Amino acid sequence: MISLITATSVYPRSPQKAVLYSLLIPGGGQFYTKRYLRGIIIAVGEIGLGYNAYINHREGDSDKRDQYLYYLAYLIGFSMADAYVGALVYNFDLQMDKERLKLGMRLRW
């Protein structure tokens, strides 16, 4: 019996690392799971909300500042949850690809 199996050397993504990157770097978890467009959108949103909170803090408008900080906290929480799910989906897709890449040949006498 002869079997040929091909597999790619793609590494799975850790959901915990994705959440940590998403917490520390705007859009980092999405970039880690190779969801680049989503990462750019989240990074721009986080930076924009943080900038607006800073501007309102400098101007002394604490109500608007707090509102922007709440939005920023919600966006960071969403980003962390999205990165976690993205890593799980990425790993699931890797398993499916490995199962599809199997190629076999049998010789029987």
C-alpha positions, 0 to 999 in steps of 0.5 A: 500500500502506498499513500501520499499525504501533502500538508502545508506548514501553516501554524495555528493561531492562539486565541489567547495571543489574539486577545492579548494583541487586540488589547495592547495594539489597535487592530493587533488581534485581527492582523494576527489572525490575518483579517487585515481589512477588519484590523485596519477598520478597528485600528482607525476606530480606536485611534480616532476615539482615543484622539477625540477623547484627548482633544475633549480632555484638553478642552475641558469637556469631561462629558464628551471625553467620558463618552468617547472613552466609553465608546473606546472601551466598547470597541476594544472589548468588541475587538478582543472578542472578534480576535478570539473568534477569528483565531478559532475560525482560522484554526478550524479553516486550517483543519479543513484545509489539511483534510482536503489536502490528503491524497491517497493511492492504494495498490492491492494485489 
